[in-house]
Amino acid sequence: MKNETKENVVASAMRRGFTLVELLVVVAILGILATMAVVNVTGKIDGTRITTCESSVDAIKNACVPYEAKHGKLPRSMDDLCAEDADGVSEIEEKNRYDPWDNEYKIEIKGKKVIVISAGPDGEFGTEDDIRSDRKRKPKSEA
């Protein structure tokens, strides 16, 4: 009977806690899940920035119409659109002159056509990731 008691005590002691291997497995699983969550959130943030930038490019281009009506000429830069008139009103608020990556939007005039450009995620104009008002980006599923 003493043998059975010792075995029961040892068996119940082993059932009370987790082994090191079990803890390591749980930590590894949590690490994998956390990594997957961070990757998914980062991708969504980049997509949101691009969508926001596309909307802003269109809004800045549309703001050129009332500017031209008031001043009789097209704006040459964001300074023109952000400058206040005699009534203290500007076409674009100062805070909206920068894209989601904190680069200033660029305005180009081609004849009577206004093109608004963001340097995009890399911050350099003239590269493939530029966001322009004269071309629409393809959705990721088409790209």
ABEGO torsion letter per residue (X at the ends): XAAAAAAAAAAAAAAABBBAAAAAAAAAAAAAAAAAAAAAAAAAAAAAAAAAAAAAAAAAAAAAAAAAAAAGBBBABAAAAABBBAAGBBABBAAAABBAAGBBBBBBBBEABBBBBBAEAAGBBGBAABBBAABBBBBAAAX
